[in-house]
């Protein structure tokens, strides 16, 4: 069984191109079953890829003597295996109060700091550095449920990926039961974090109660199916992100701003033209005037008269909503503010030279974006 597990992980690592010859791999090892199994497997994989392996252990200062026990065990295993080990100690409870964050979030931050520090040291000697985390399929399922319950989008449902930049997750092809079997068969030493048995944290409640009920009462392969769904969602998210990036590049102006026409809106959103000669409302096309006289062109493209610098300067942050005024209604700052409140958008306080004025476009918003806002909005529209 353990050879089957090793081959499964080896194929997973190869398929996702996690490792490169002569790179450095920083393994996050807490001392629990997952991370100790990962360390054992990485030692074997090192014989194939010939990478430099080192360990980072973070003592969060939460569990007192138990945390010190975990640290000693990890240090002992690394010493016996001739693996460099760096220990980072933090007082997470104190930092949590100082930063006004929960202990879980504070713990994530200090772990990231530890990995960043270790990566910086490795870069002096190795061109390619990877950080290995011991997340498995059960962790993935727990994260999906947690994000789904709190409210999330596509990206939140596939946040644990096999490879995410320099972060690799070689155990993401295994369920927790497979890890428990492997560690038992190989006789790998490990420790138990007593906080994993408590229901204080939301993730623990999902792990200890919700997932077992789903596997028992709904489908025994719940975790496997959720992992596959996450993989498919990840592929979709990557595709849409790439498409949005390409779309953004197509509409980028020389000064770094973006200009886009209604063609980027899907028909499913039922967009209405900004202006056309056969407009049923018989609205007279306005003539260009001052910088505040933004007008819609017959092509469905919104222009602001004036220099490109003025065109871009309307942005003071966020996503401004440019709309054309109804000729029957006075276009005042008060009117603009009133209309903007119903859109869910935050109009800029300095649009053109018209103060707080916004321009309505018959119930259909038209946007000019700075780079970050544009990519975000295009992603939402796709």
Secondary structure, DSSP 8 states (H G I E B T S, - for coil): -HHHHHHHHHHHHHHTT---TT-EEEEE--SSHHHHHHHHHHHHHHHHH--EEEEEEEE-SSSTHHHHHHHHHHHHHHHHTT-EEEEEE--HHHHHHHHT--HHHHHHHHHHHHHHHHHHHHHTT-S-EEEE----HHHHHHHHHHHHHH---TGGGG-S-SEETTEE-TTTTS-HHHHHHHHHHHT------GGGG-SSSHHHHIIIIIHHHHHHHT-TTHHHHHHHHHHHHHHHHHHHHHHHHHHHHHTB-TTS-B---GGGS-GGG----S--TT-TT--------STT--EE-TTS-EE--S-HHHHHTT-SSS--EE----TTS---HHHHHHHHHTTT----S-STTSTT-----TT--EE-B-HHHHHHHHHHH-
